[in-house]
Amino acid sequence: MKKIIVFICNGNIHRSVIAAECLKKIFKERRIGSKFLIESYGLQGTKGTDVQKHKRLSEYPKEWKAAKPTLQKLGIDISRHNFQKISASVMKRASVIIAMDNKVYSGAKNSLKKQFPKYIEKIHNFSELTIDHRVIKDPSGSGSEKLHKKIIGDMYSTLAKKYKAILVWTE
């Protein structure tokens, strides 16, 4: 049975989607991709919060224009990804859940820790993978290509260097 790795951010249109696609690419390059399912979800639309206006990053012109060049350079296409909200059934079947920031992990009123306390042992913060516990900022609303390039680059390089830690988390 395949292990399931789940990335979660607030809106599931940028960070969690890109992190999932980066890890898929890294696993494929290392010929271990067939052993895993890698998915992404968002908190928005859960526990009384509103779902965002659009379902994919490509429907936000400013952010899409800023992120697209870096994604293309990496060979990652998220143009058809549609937002999915996290649920108890996903939490139950996941081998490991990776929250993209502290707000998603425990800070928001609809955080993973608050909504799904019985799965807390499966939940890790992406910052655990970084050398200095650096947070991956939410670029929502930013049209800065430089910011998007940095965020996407940081995610990719962190996952490329630390993917073995994720493998350990799935055990």
DSSP file (Angstrom, degrees, kcal/mol; ACC not computed):
  #  RESIDUE AA STRUCTURE BP1 BP2  ACC     N-H-->O    O-->H-N    N-H-->O    O-->H-N    TCO  KAPPA ALPHA  PHI   PSI    X-CA   Y-CA   Z-CA
    1    1 A M              0   0    0      0, 0.0     2,-0.1     0, 0.0    34,-0.0   0.000 360.0 360.0 360.0 136.9    0.0    0.0    0.0
    2    2 A K        -     0   0    0      1,-0.1     2,-0.3    34,-0.1    34,-0.2  -0.429 360.0-122.2 -72.5 143.5    1.3    3.5   -0.9
    3    3 A K  E     -a   36   0A   0     32,-2.0    34,-2.8    -2,-0.1     2,-0.6  -0.615  25.1-135.8 -79.9 145.7    2.1    5.9    1.8
    4    4 A I  E     -a   37   0A   0     89,-0.3    91,-2.4    -2,-0.3    92,-1.8  -0.926  16.9-169.5-113.6 121.5    0.2    9.2    1.6
    5    5 A I  E     -ab  38  96A   0     32,-3.0    34,-2.8    -2,-0.6     2,-0.5  -0.936   9.1-167.3-109.4 126.1    1.9   12.5    2.1
    6    6 A V  E     -ab  39  97A   0     90,-2.4    92,-3.5    -2,-0.5     2,-0.4  -0.959   8.8-161.7-121.9 128.1   -0.4   15.6    2.4
    7    7 A F  E     -ab  40  98A   0     32,-2.4    34,-2.3    -2,-0.5     2,-0.4  -0.884  13.1-168.7-103.3 138.0    0.7   19.2    2.2
    8    8 A I  E     +ab  41  99A   0     90,-2.6    92,-2.7    -2,-0.4    93,-0.3  -0.990  14.9 158.3-133.7 129.6   -1.8   21.8    3.6
    9    9 A C  E     -a   42   0A   0     32,-1.7    34,-1.4    -2,-0.4    35,-0.2  -0.596  54.0 -87.4-125.8-166.6   -1.8   25.6    3.4
   10   10 A N  S    S+     0   0    0     32,-0.2    34,-3.0    -2,-0.2    33,-0.5   0.976 116.6  14.0 -71.6 -55.5   -4.6   28.1    3.8
   11   11 A G  S    S-     0   0    0     31,-0.2    31,-0.2    32,-0.2    41,-0.1   0.593  84.6-135.1-103.1 -11.3   -6.0   28.3    0.3
   12   12 A N  S    S+     0   0    0     29,-0.3    72,-0.2    71,-0.1    30,-0.1   0.863  81.7  96.2  56.5  39.3   -4.6   25.2   -1.6
   13   13 A I  S    S+     0   0    0     43,-0.1    44,-0.4    70,-0.1    -1,-0.1   0.455  93.5   7.9-127.4  -9.6   -3.9   27.2   -4.7
   14   14 A H  S  > S+     0   0    0     42,-0.1     4,-2.9    43,-0.1     5,-0.3   0.419 122.4  29.1-132.2 -86.5   -0.2   28.1   -4.2
   15   15 A R  H  > S+     0   0    0      1,-0.2     4,-2.9     2,-0.2     5,-0.2   0.902 122.3  41.0 -58.6 -53.0    2.1   26.8   -1.4
   16   16 A S  H  > S+     0   0    0      1,-0.2     4,-2.2     2,-0.2    -1,-0.2   0.893 117.9  48.7 -65.5 -37.8    0.7   23.3   -0.7
   17   17 A V  H  > S+     0   0    0      2,-0.2     4,-2.3     1,-0.2    -2,-0.2   0.942 115.0  43.9 -64.9 -47.9    0.0   22.6   -4.4
   18   18 A I  H  X S+     0   0    0     -4,-2.9     4,-2.8     2,-0.2    -2,-0.2   0.904 112.5  52.0 -66.8 -41.6    3.5   23.7   -5.4
   19   19 A A  H  X S+     0   0    0     -4,-2.9     4,-2.5    -5,-0.3    -1,-0.2   0.924 110.8  48.9 -59.8 -43.5    5.2   21.8   -2.5
   20   20 A A  H  X S+     0   0    0     -4,-2.2     4,-2.3    -5,-0.2    -2,-0.2   0.925 113.1  46.3 -61.8 -44.8    3.3   18.6   -3.5
   21   21 A E  H  X S+     0   0    0     -4,-2.3     4,-2.1     2,-0.2    -2,-0.2   0.873 111.5  52.3 -67.8 -36.3    4.3   19.0   -7.1
   22   22 A C  H  X S+     0   0    0     -4,-2.8     4,-2.5     2,-0.2    -2,-0.2   0.937 111.0  46.9 -62.4 -46.2    7.9   19.7   -6.2
   23   23 A L  H  X S+     0   0    0     -4,-2.5     4,-2.9     1,-0.2     5,-0.2   0.884 109.5  53.8 -66.4 -37.3    8.1   16.5   -4.0
   24   24 A K  H  X S+     0   0    0     -4,-2.3     4,-2.4     2,-0.2    -1,-0.2   0.932 111.0  46.9 -58.3 -44.9    6.5   14.5   -6.8
   25   25 A K  H  X S+     0   0    0     -4,-2.1     4,-2.4     2,-0.2    -2,-0.2   0.923 113.1  48.0 -63.5 -45.2    9.2   15.7   -9.1
   26   26 A I  H  X S+     0   0    0     -4,-2.5     4,-1.5     1,-0.2    -2,-0.2   0.919 113.2  47.5 -62.7 -45.1   12.0   15.0   -6.6
   27   27 A F  H  <>S+     0   0    0     -4,-2.9     5,-2.8     2,-0.2     6,-1.0   0.890 111.2  51.5 -64.8 -39.0   10.6   11.5   -5.8
   28   28 A K  H ><5S+     0   0    0     -4,-2.4     3,-1.4    -5,-0.2    -2,-0.2   0.926 108.4  51.1 -63.3 -44.5   10.3   10.7   -9.6
   29   29 A E  H 3<5S+     0   0    0     -4,-2.4    -1,-0.2     1,-0.3    -2,-0.2   0.812 113.5  45.3 -61.8 -30.3   13.9   11.8  -10.2
   30   30 A R  T 3<5S-     0   0    0     -4,-1.5    -1,-0.3    -5,-0.2    -2,-0.2   0.331 113.6-120.8 -96.1   6.0   15.0    9.5   -7.4
   31   31 A R  T < 5S+     0   0    0     -3,-1.4    -3,-0.2    -4,-0.2    -2,-0.1   0.829  87.5 103.7  59.0  38.0   12.8    6.7   -8.6
   32   32 A I    > < +     0   0    0     -5,-2.8     3,-1.6    -6,-0.1    -4,-0.2   0.316  42.8 102.1-122.8   4.1   10.7    6.4   -5.5
   33   33 A G  G >   +     0   0    0     -6,-1.0     3,-1.6     1,-0.3    -5,-0.2   0.784  69.9  66.4 -60.9 -30.3    7.6    8.1   -6.6
   34   34 A S  G 3  S+     0   0    0      1,-0.3    -1,-0.3    -7,-0.2    -2,-0.1   0.635  94.2  60.6 -69.9 -11.9    5.6    4.9   -7.2
   35   35 A K  G <  S+     0   0    0     -3,-1.6   -32,-2.0   -33,-0.1     2,-0.3   0.510 104.6  54.3 -89.8  -5.9    5.7    4.2   -3.4
   36   36 A F  E <   -a    3   0A   0     -3,-1.6     2,-0.5   -34,-0.2   -32,-0.2  -0.933  59.2-149.6-134.7 150.4    3.8    7.4   -2.5
   37   37 A L  E     -a    4   0A   0    -34,-2.8   -32,-3.0    -2,-0.3     2,-0.5  -0.983  23.1-163.5-108.9 129.9    0.7    9.4   -3.1
   38   38 A I  E     +a    5   0A   0     -2,-0.5     2,-0.3   -34,-0.2   -32,-0.2  -0.970  16.6 167.6-121.1 121.9    1.4   13.1   -2.7
   39   39 A E  E     -a    6   0A   0    -34,-2.8   -32,-2.4    -2,-0.5     2,-0.3  -0.781  21.2-146.8-129.8 167.5   -1.7   15.4   -2.3
   40   40 A S  E     +a    7   0A   0     -2,-0.3     2,-0.3   -34,-0.2   -32,-0.2  -0.995  17.3 168.4-140.7 148.1   -2.5   18.9   -1.2
   41   41 A Y  E     -a    8   0A   0    -34,-2.3   -32,-1.7    -2,-0.3   -29,-0.3  -0.895  19.8-132.4-146.4 171.9   -5.4   20.6    0.5
   42   42 A G  E     -ac   9  85A   0     42,-2.1    44,-2.6    -2,-0.3   -32,-0.2  -0.902  14.1-136.1-131.4 161.1   -6.4   23.9    2.2
   43   43 A L  S >  S+     0   0    0    -34,-1.4     3,-1.6   -33,-0.5     6,-0.2   0.766  71.9 107.4 -82.5 -29.2   -8.0   25.1    5.4
   44   44 A Q  T 3  S+     0   0    0    -34,-3.0     7,-0.2     1,-0.3    -2,-0.2  -0.215  77.9  30.8 -58.3 139.0  -10.3   27.6    3.7
   45   45 A G  T 3  S+     0   0    0      5,-0.5     2,-0.3     1,-0.4    -1,-0.3   0.454  99.4 108.0  92.3   2.1  -13.9   26.6    3.7
   46   46 A T  S X  S+     0   0    0     -3,-1.6     3,-1.6     1,-0.2    -1,-0.4  -0.806  75.5   7.4-111.2 155.5  -13.6   24.6    7.0
   47   47 A K  T 3  S-     0   0    0     -2,-0.3    -1,-0.2     1,-0.3     3,-0.1   0.857 135.4 -43.6  45.7  51.3  -14.9   25.4   10.4
   48   48 A G  T 3  S+     0   0    0      1,-0.3    -1,-0.3    -3,-0.2     2,-0.3   0.563 104.9 129.3  79.5   9.6  -16.9   28.4    9.4
   49   49 A T    <   -     0   0    0     -3,-1.6    -1,-0.3    -6,-0.2     2,-0.2  -0.683  59.4-109.7 -96.9 153.6  -14.4   30.1    7.1
   50   50 A D        -     0   0    0     -2,-0.3    -5,-0.5    -3,-0.1     2,-0.2  -0.494  25.8-119.5 -79.1 147.2  -15.2   31.2    3.6
   51   51 A V        -     0   0    0     -7,-0.2    -6,-0.1    -6,-0.2    -1,-0.1  -0.616  42.6 -97.7 -78.1 145.4  -13.8   29.5    0.5
   52   52 A Q        -     0   0    0     -2,-0.2    -1,-0.1   -41,-0.1    31,-0.0  -0.134  32.6-106.9 -62.7 164.2  -11.6   31.8   -1.6
   53   53 A K  S    S+     0   0    0     -3,-0.1     2,-0.3     2,-0.0    -1,-0.1   0.880 100.2  36.4 -61.0 -43.1  -13.1   33.5   -4.6
   54   54 A H        -     0   0    0      1,-0.1    -2,-0.1     2,-0.0     3,-0.0  -0.770  68.4-140.4-116.5 159.8  -11.3   31.3   -7.2
   55   55 A K  S    S+     0   0    0     -2,-0.3    28,-2.6     1,-0.1     2,-0.3   0.503  81.1  34.1 -97.8  -7.5  -10.4   27.6   -7.2
   56   56 A R  S >  S-     0   0    0     26,-0.2     3,-1.7     1,-0.1     4,-0.1  -0.992  75.8-117.7-149.4 155.1   -6.9   27.8   -8.8
   57   57 A L  G >  S+     0   0    0    -44,-0.4     3,-2.3    -2,-0.3     7,-0.4   0.842 109.1  67.1 -60.8 -35.3   -3.9   30.1   -8.9
   58   58 A S  G 3  S+     0   0    0      1,-0.3    -1,-0.3    20,-0.3    21,-0.1   0.649  92.4  62.7 -64.0 -12.7   -4.3   30.7  -12.7
   59   59 A E  G <  S+     0   0    0     -3,-1.7    -1,-0.3     1,-0.2    -2,-0.2   0.432  89.7  72.3 -90.6  -0.4   -7.5   32.6  -11.9
   60   60 A Y  S <> S-     0   0    0     -3,-2.3     4,-2.9     1,-0.2     5,-0.3  -0.854  72.4-166.9-110.4  90.8   -5.6   35.2   -9.9
   61   61 A P  H  > S+     0   0    0      0, 0.0     4,-2.5     0, 0.0     5,-0.2   0.831  80.4  48.8 -52.6 -44.3   -3.8   37.1  -12.8
   62   62 A K  H  > S+     0   0    0      1,-0.2     4,-1.4     2,-0.2     5,-0.1   0.944 118.0  39.0 -64.2 -48.9   -1.4   39.1  -10.6
   63   63 A E  H  > S+     0   0    0     -3,-0.2     4,-2.2     2,-0.2     5,-0.2   0.889 115.8  52.5 -68.8 -39.8   -0.2   36.1   -8.6
   64   64 A W  H  X S+     0   0    0     -4,-2.9     4,-2.8    -7,-0.4    -2,-0.2   0.922 108.0  50.7 -63.2 -44.4   -0.2   33.7  -11.6
   65   65 A K  H  < S+     0   0    0     -4,-2.5    -1,-0.2    -5,-0.3    -2,-0.2   0.861 113.7  46.7 -61.0 -35.5    1.9   36.1  -13.7
   66   66 A A  H  < S+     0   0    0     -4,-1.4     4,-0.4    -5,-0.2    -1,-0.2   0.847 120.0  36.7 -75.9 -34.9    4.4   36.3  -10.8
   67   67 A A  H >X S+     0   0    0     -4,-2.2     4,-2.0     1,-0.1     3,-0.5   0.807  98.9  76.8 -87.8 -32.3    4.6   32.5  -10.1
   68   68 A K  H 3X S+     0   0    0     -4,-2.8     4,-2.9     1,-0.2     5,-0.2   0.841  88.8  54.7 -55.2 -45.0    4.4   31.1  -13.6
   69   69 A P  H 3> S+     0   0    0      0, 0.0     4,-2.1     0, 0.0    -1,-0.2   0.911 111.9  44.6 -59.0 -41.4    7.9   31.7  -14.8
   70   70 A T  H <> S+     0   0    0     -3,-0.5     4,-1.7    -4,-0.4    -2,-0.2   0.904 113.5  50.2 -68.9 -40.4    9.5   29.9  -11.9
   71   71 A L  H  X>S+     0   0    0     -4,-2.0     5,-2.8     1,-0.2     4,-0.8   0.922 111.0  49.4 -62.4 -43.7    7.1   27.0  -12.2
   72   72 A Q  H ><5S+     0   0    0     -4,-2.9     3,-0.7     1,-0.2    -1,-0.2   0.899 107.3  54.6 -62.4 -40.3    7.8   26.7  -15.9
   73   73 A K  H 3<5S+     0   0    0     -4,-2.1    -1,-0.2     1,-0.3    -2,-0.2   0.860 111.6  45.0 -61.5 -35.6   11.6   26.7  -15.2
   74   74 A L  H 3<5S-     0   0    0     -4,-1.7    -1,-0.3     2,-0.1    -2,-0.2   0.574 115.2-117.4 -82.9 -10.3   11.1   23.8  -12.7
   75   75 A G  T <<5 +     0   0    0     -4,-0.8     2,-0.5    -3,-0.7    -3,-0.2   0.830  66.9 141.9  76.0  32.4    8.8   22.0  -15.2
   76   76 A I      < -     0   0    0     -5,-2.8     2,-0.6    -6,-0.1    -1,-0.3  -0.926  32.7-167.7-112.5 128.6    5.8   22.2  -12.8
   77   77 A D        +     0   0    0     -2,-0.5     3,-0.1     1,-0.1    -9,-0.0  -0.948  22.9 155.6-119.0 112.4    2.3   22.8  -14.1
   78   78 A I    >   +     0   0    0     -2,-0.6     3,-1.5     1,-0.1   -21,-0.3   0.199  40.5 113.9-113.5  13.4   -0.4   23.6  -11.6
   79   79 A S  T 3  S+     0   0    0      1,-0.3   -21,-0.1   -22,-0.1    -1,-0.1   0.738  81.7  40.7 -61.5 -24.4   -2.7   25.4  -14.0
   80   80 A R  T 3  S+     0   0    0     -3,-0.1    -1,-0.3     2,-0.1     2,-0.2   0.422  84.5 119.5-104.9   0.9   -5.4   22.8  -13.8
   81   81 A H    <   -     0   0    0     -3,-1.5     2,-0.4   -68,-0.1   -23,-0.2  -0.495  48.7-156.1 -69.3 131.1   -5.3   22.2  -10.0
   82   82 A N        -     0   0    0     -2,-0.2   -26,-0.2   -26,-0.1    -2,-0.1  -0.895  27.1 -96.1-108.0 140.1   -8.5   23.0   -8.3
   83   83 A F        -     0   0    0    -28,-2.6     2,-0.4    -2,-0.4   -71,-0.1  -0.156  38.9-171.3 -48.4 138.1   -8.7   23.9   -4.6
   84   84 A Q        -     0   0    0    -72,-0.2   -42,-2.1   -73,-0.1     2,-0.3  -0.998  15.4-136.5-132.7 133.7   -9.6   21.0   -2.2
   85   85 A K  B     -c   42   0A   0     -2,-0.4   -42,-0.2   -44,-0.2   -40,-0.1  -0.677  26.7-106.5 -92.2 148.3  -10.4   21.6    1.4
   86   86 A I        -     0   0    0    -44,-2.6     2,-0.3    -2,-0.3    -1,-0.1  -0.326  40.7-175.7 -68.4 150.0   -9.0   19.3    4.1
   87   87 A S     >  -     0   0    0      1,-0.1     4,-2.2   -41,-0.1     5,-0.2  -0.927  40.6-105.8-142.6 165.6  -11.4   16.8    5.8
   88   88 A A  H  > S+     0   0    0     -2,-0.3     4,-2.4     1,-0.2     5,-0.2   0.856 118.6  56.9 -61.8 -35.9  -11.3   14.2    8.6
   89   89 A S  H  > S+     0   0    0      2,-0.2     4,-1.8     1,-0.2    -1,-0.2   0.887 108.0  46.8 -66.2 -37.3  -11.2   11.4    6.0
   90   90 A V  H  > S+     0   0    0      2,-0.2     4,-1.6     1,-0.2    -2,-0.2   0.930 112.1  50.8 -66.9 -45.1   -8.1   12.8    4.4
   91   91 A M  H  < S+     0   0    0     -4,-2.2    -2,-0.2     1,-0.2    -1,-0.2   0.897 110.1  51.1 -58.7 -40.7   -6.5   13.3    7.8
   92   92 A K  H  < S+     0   0    0     -4,-2.4    -1,-0.2     1,-0.2    -2,-0.2   0.916 114.3  40.8 -65.0 -44.5   -7.3    9.7    8.7
   93   93 A R  H  < S+     0   0    0     -4,-1.8   -89,-0.3    -5,-0.2    -1,-0.2   0.651  92.8 103.8 -83.5 -14.1   -5.8    8.1    5.6
   94   94 A A     <  -     0   0    0     -4,-1.6   -89,-0.2     1,-0.1     3,-0.1  -0.397  56.6-156.8 -69.6 142.2   -2.7   10.3    5.4
   95   95 A S  S    S+     0   0    0    -91,-2.4     2,-0.3     1,-0.4   -90,-0.2   0.838  83.6   3.0 -80.9 -38.9    0.6    8.8    6.5
   96   96 A V  E     -b    5   0A   0    -92,-1.8   -90,-2.4    75,-0.1     2,-0.4  -0.993  64.3-154.3-148.5 144.9    2.0   12.3    7.2
   97   97 A I  E     -bd   6 123A   0     25,-2.5    27,-2.9    -2,-0.3     2,-0.6  -0.982   8.5-160.3-121.9 130.2    0.5   15.8    7.0
   98   98 A I  E     -bd   7 124A   0    -92,-3.5   -90,-2.6    -2,-0.4     2,-0.4  -0.934   5.7-153.6-117.8 111.9    2.8   18.8    6.4
   99   99 A A  E     -bd   8 125A   0     25,-3.2    27,-3.4    -2,-0.6    28,-0.3  -0.662  11.9-142.1 -81.0 134.2    1.4   22.2    7.4
  100  100 A M  S    S+     0   0    0    -92,-2.7    36,-0.9    -2,-0.4     2,-0.3   0.684  76.1   0.2 -75.4 -17.7    3.0   25.0    5.4
  101  101 A D  S  > S-     0   0    0    -93,-0.3     4,-2.1    34,-0.1     5,-0.1  -0.962  79.0 -93.2-158.7 176.1    3.2   27.5    8.3
  102  102 A N  H  >>S+     0   0    0     -2,-0.3     4,-3.4     1,-0.2     5,-2.1   0.834 118.9  57.7 -65.8 -34.4    2.4   28.0   12.0
  103  103 A K  I  4>S+     0   0    0      3,-0.2     5,-2.6     4,-0.2    -1,-0.2   0.931 110.4  43.1 -62.3 -45.5   -1.0   29.5   11.3
  104  104 A V  I  45S+     0   0    0      3,-0.2     8,-2.8     1,-0.2     9,-0.3   0.891 117.2  48.5 -66.1 -40.1   -2.1   26.4    9.4
  105  105 A Y  I  <5S-     0   0    0     -4,-2.1     8,-2.4     6,-0.2    -2,-0.2   0.961 142.2 -32.0 -66.5 -53.7   -0.6   24.1   12.1
  106  106 A S  I  <5S+     0   0    0     -4,-3.4    -3,-0.2     6,-0.2     5,-0.2   0.515 117.3  77.9-147.6  -9.7   -2.0   25.7   15.2
  107  107 A G  I   <S+     0   0    0     -5,-2.1    -4,-0.2     3,-0.1    -3,-0.2   0.846  75.5  76.3 -84.1 -35.0   -2.6   29.5   14.9
  108  108 A A  S > <S-     0   0    0     -5,-2.6     3,-1.9    -6,-0.2     6,-0.2  -0.355  85.5-117.0 -77.6 157.0   -5.8   29.9   12.9
  109  109 A K  T 3  S+     0   0    0      1,-0.3    -1,-0.1    -2,-0.1   -62,-0.0   0.773 121.1  40.7 -63.3 -23.6   -9.2   29.3   14.4
  110  110 A N  T 3  S+     0   0    0      4,-0.1    -1,-0.3   -64,-0.0    -3,-0.1  -0.035  89.8 147.5-111.0  29.4   -9.6   26.4   11.8
  111  111 A S    <>  -     0   0    0     -3,-1.9     4,-2.6    -5,-0.2     5,-0.3  -0.106  61.5-111.2 -62.7 162.5   -6.0   25.2   12.2
  112  112 A L  H  > S+     0   0    0     -8,-2.8     4,-2.9     1,-0.2     7,-0.2   0.910 117.7  52.8 -60.9 -43.4   -5.1   21.5   11.8
  113  113 A K  H  4 S+     0   0    0     -8,-2.4    -1,-0.2    -9,-0.3    -7,-0.1   0.880 114.0  42.5 -62.2 -38.9   -4.4   21.1   15.5
  114  114 A K  H  4 S+     0   0    0     -6,-0.2    -1,-0.2    -9,-0.2    -2,-0.2   0.873 121.8  38.3 -77.3 -37.9   -7.7   22.6   16.6
  115  115 A Q  H  < S+     0   0    0     -4,-2.6    -2,-0.2     1,-0.2    -3,-0.2   0.835 129.6  26.9 -81.0 -33.3   -9.8   20.8   14.0
  116  116 A F    ><  +     0   0    0     -4,-2.9     3,-1.9    -5,-0.3    -1,-0.2  -0.418  64.6 154.2-130.9  57.7   -8.1   17.4   14.1
  117  117 A P  G >  S+     0   0    0      0, 0.0     3,-1.4     0, 0.0     4,-0.2   0.789  71.6  63.8 -61.0 -27.6   -6.4   16.9   17.5
  118  118 A K  G 3  S+     0   0    0      1,-0.3     3,-0.2    -3,-0.1    -5,-0.1   0.633 103.9  48.2 -74.0  -9.1   -6.6   13.2   17.3
  119  119 A Y  G X> S+     0   0    0     -3,-1.9     3,-2.1    -7,-0.2     4,-0.6   0.218  74.4 114.6-108.7  13.8   -4.2   13.2   14.3
  120  120 A I  G X4  +     0   0    0     -3,-1.4     3,-1.0     1,-0.3    -1,-0.1   0.797  68.0  63.7 -58.1 -31.3   -1.6   15.6   15.8
  121  121 A E  G 34 S+     0   0    0      1,-0.2    -1,-0.3    -4,-0.2    -2,-0.1   0.713 103.6  49.4 -67.5 -18.2    1.1   12.9   15.8
  122  122 A K  G <4 S+     0   0    0     -3,-2.1   -25,-2.5   -26,-0.1     2,-0.4   0.603  93.4  94.7 -90.7 -14.2    0.9   12.8   12.0
  123  123 A I  E <<  +d   97   0A   0     -3,-1.0     2,-0.3    -4,-0.6   -25,-0.2  -0.666  47.4 173.3 -92.8 130.2    1.2   16.6   11.6
  124  124 A H  E     -d   98   0A   0    -27,-2.9   -25,-3.2    -2,-0.4     2,-0.4  -0.903  30.1-121.1-126.0 157.3    4.5   18.3   11.0
  125  125 A N  E >   -d   99   0A   0     -2,-0.3     3,-2.5   -27,-0.2     4,-0.4  -0.845  18.3-131.4 -98.3 134.5    5.3   21.9   10.2
  126  126 A F  G >  S+     0   0    0    -27,-3.4     3,-2.2    -2,-0.4     4,-0.4   0.838 105.7  69.0 -51.2 -34.4    7.2   22.6    6.9
  127  127 A S  G >  S+     0   0    0    -28,-0.3     3,-0.9     1,-0.3     6,-0.4   0.717  82.6  72.6 -62.1 -19.8    9.6   24.8    8.9
  128  128 A E  G <  S+     0   0    0     -3,-2.5    -1,-0.3     1,-0.2    -2,-0.2   0.759  95.0  54.4 -63.1 -23.5   10.9   21.6   10.7
  129  129 A L  G <  S+     0   0    0     -3,-2.2    -1,-0.2    -4,-0.4    -2,-0.2   0.669  93.7  86.1 -84.0 -18.1   12.6   20.8    7.4
  130  130 A T  S X  S-     0   0    0     -3,-0.9     3,-1.0    -4,-0.4     5,-0.0  -0.512  82.7-123.1 -87.9 154.5   14.4   24.1    7.1
  131  131 A I  T 3  S+     0   0    0      1,-0.3    -1,-0.1    -2,-0.2    -4,-0.0   0.905 111.7  27.3 -60.9 -44.4   17.8   24.8    8.7
  132  132 A D  T 3  S-     0   0    0      3,-0.0    -1,-0.3    -3,-0.0     3,-0.1   0.033 114.9-103.5-109.8  26.2   16.6   27.7   10.8
  133  133 A H    <   -     0   0    0     -3,-1.0     2,-0.2    -6,-0.4    -6,-0.2   0.871  58.1-176.7  52.2  40.8   12.9   26.8   11.1
  134  134 A R        -     0   0    0     -7,-0.2     2,-0.3    -8,-0.1    -4,-0.2  -0.450  20.7-128.0 -70.0 136.3   12.2   29.4    8.4
  135  135 A V        -     0   0    0     -2,-0.2     2,-0.9    -3,-0.1   -34,-0.1  -0.643  11.9-127.4 -86.4 141.6    8.5   29.8    7.6
  136  136 A I        -     0   0    0    -36,-0.9   -10,-0.1    -2,-0.3    -9,-0.1  -0.816  35.0-133.3 -87.8 107.5    7.3   29.7    4.0
  137  137 A K        -     0   0    0     -2,-0.9  -122,-0.0     1,-0.1   -36,-0.0  -0.191  11.8-115.4 -62.5 150.5    5.4   32.9    3.6
  138  138 A D        -     0   0    0      1,-0.1    -1,-0.1     2,-0.1   -37,-0.0  -0.807  23.6-163.5 -85.1 115.2    1.9   33.0    2.1
  139  139 A P    >   +     0   0    0      0, 0.0     3,-2.6     0, 0.0     5,-0.1   0.305  34.4 147.6 -84.9  11.9    2.3   35.1   -1.1
  140  140 A S  T 3  S+     0   0    0      1,-0.3     3,-0.1     3,-0.1    -2,-0.1  -0.201  70.4  13.7 -51.3 128.9   -1.4   35.7   -1.5
  141  141 A G  T 3  S+     0   0    0      1,-0.3     2,-0.4   -81,-0.0    -1,-0.3   0.324  98.3 121.7  88.3  -7.1   -2.1   39.1   -3.0
  142  142 A S    <   -     0   0    0     -3,-2.6    -1,-0.3     1,-0.1   -76,-0.2  -0.758  39.6-175.5 -96.0 133.5    1.5   39.6   -4.2
  143  143 A G        +     0   0    0     -2,-0.4     2,-0.7    -3,-0.1    -1,-0.1   0.173  45.6 126.6-102.8  14.6    2.4   40.2   -7.8
  144  144 A S     >  -     0   0    0      1,-0.2     4,-2.3    -5,-0.1     5,-0.2  -0.640  44.5-165.2 -79.6 112.8    6.1   40.3   -7.0
  145  145 A E  H  > S+     0   0    0     -2,-0.7     4,-2.7     1,-0.2     5,-0.2   0.873  91.3  57.0 -62.6 -35.8    7.9   37.8   -9.3
  146  146 A K  H  > S+     0   0    0      2,-0.2     4,-2.1     1,-0.2    -1,-0.2   0.920 108.1  46.1 -61.3 -45.2   10.9   38.1   -7.0
  147  147 A L  H  > S+     0   0    0      2,-0.2     4,-2.7     1,-0.2     5,-0.2   0.936 114.2  46.9 -64.2 -47.3    8.8   37.0   -3.9
  148  148 A H  H  X S+     0   0    0     -4,-2.3     4,-2.8     1,-0.2     5,-0.3   0.903 111.5  51.9 -62.3 -41.0    7.2   34.1   -5.7
  149  149 A K  H  X S+     0   0    0     -4,-2.7     4,-2.5    -5,-0.2    -1,-0.2   0.910 111.6  47.2 -61.4 -42.4   10.5   33.0   -7.1
  150  150 A K  H  X S+     0   0    0     -4,-2.1     4,-2.9    -5,-0.2    -2,-0.2   0.936 114.0  46.2 -64.8 -47.2   12.0   33.0   -3.6
  151  151 A I  H  X S+     0   0    0     -4,-2.7     4,-2.3     2,-0.2    -2,-0.2   0.943 116.9  43.0 -63.1 -48.7    9.1   31.2   -2.0
  152  152 A I  H  X S+     0   0    0     -4,-2.8     4,-2.6    -5,-0.2    -1,-0.2   0.919 115.8  49.5 -64.4 -43.4    9.0   28.5   -4.8
  153  153 A G  H  X S+     0   0    0     -4,-2.5     4,-2.8    -5,-0.3     5,-0.3   0.906 110.5  50.1 -61.8 -43.0   12.8   28.2   -4.8
  154  154 A D  H  X S+     0   0    0     -4,-2.9     4,-2.2     2,-0.2     5,-0.2   0.911 111.9  48.1 -62.2 -42.8   12.9   27.8   -1.0
  155  155 A M  H  X S+     0   0    0     -4,-2.3     4,-2.5    -5,-0.2     5,-0.2   0.952 114.3  45.5 -62.4 -48.7   10.3   25.1   -1.1
  156  156 A Y  H  X S+     0   0    0     -4,-2.6     4,-2.6     1,-0.2     5,-0.2   0.940 115.1  45.4 -62.7 -48.3   12.0   23.2   -3.9
  157  157 A S  H  X S+     0   0    0     -4,-2.8     4,-1.9     1,-0.2    -1,-0.2   0.887 113.3  50.7 -66.2 -37.3   15.5   23.4   -2.4
  158  158 A T  H  X S+     0   0    0     -4,-2.2     4,-2.5    -5,-0.3    -1,-0.2   0.940 113.1  45.2 -63.1 -46.8   14.3   22.5    1.1
  159  159 A L  H  X S+     0   0    0     -4,-2.5     4,-1.1    -5,-0.2    -2,-0.2   0.882 111.6  52.6 -65.4 -38.1   12.4   19.4   -0.2
  160  160 A A  H  < S+     0   0    0     -4,-2.6    -1,-0.2    -5,-0.2    -2,-0.2   0.873 117.6  38.0 -64.9 -36.6   15.3   18.4   -2.4
  161  161 A K  H  < S+     0   0    0     -4,-1.9     3,-0.2    -5,-0.2    -2,-0.2   0.817 127.7  32.5 -82.0 -32.0   17.6   18.5    0.6
  162  162 A K  H >X S+     0   0    0     -4,-2.5     3,-1.2    -5,-0.2     4,-1.1   0.188  75.0 113.9-116.8  16.0   15.3   17.1    3.2
  163  163 A Y  H 3X S+     0   0    0     -4,-1.1     4,-1.8     1,-0.3    -1,-0.2   0.807  74.3  64.2 -60.0 -27.8   13.0   14.7    1.5
  164  164 A K  H 3> S+     0   0    0      1,-0.2     4,-2.0    -3,-0.2    -1,-0.3   0.837  96.1  57.3 -65.8 -31.2   14.5   11.8    3.5
  165  165 A A  H <> S+     0   0    0     -3,-1.2     4,-2.1     2,-0.2    -1,-0.2   0.891 105.5  50.7 -63.6 -38.7   13.1   13.4    6.7
  166  166 A I  H  X S+     0   0    0     -4,-1.1     4,-1.4     2,-0.2    -2,-0.2   0.894 106.4  54.9 -65.7 -39.1    9.7   13.1    5.1
  167  167 A L  H  < S+     0   0    0     -4,-1.8     4,-0.5     1,-0.2     3,-0.3   0.913 108.2  49.0 -58.8 -42.3   10.3    9.5    4.3
  168  168 A V  H >< S+     0   0    0     -4,-2.0     3,-1.4     1,-0.2    -1,-0.2   0.907 106.5  56.4 -63.3 -41.9   11.1    8.9    8.0
  169  169 A W  H 3< S+     0   0    0     -4,-2.1    -1,-0.2     1,-0.3    -2,-0.2   0.797 101.4  58.1 -61.0 -27.9    7.9   10.7    9.0
  170  170 A T  T 3<        0   0    0     -4,-1.4    -1,-0.3    -3,-0.3    -2,-0.2   0.639 360.0 360.0 -78.5 -12.0    5.9    8.3    6.9
  171  171 A E    <         0   0    0     -3,-1.4    -1,-0.2    -4,-0.5    -2,-0.1   0.484 360.0 360.0 -77.5 360.0    7.1    5.3    8.8
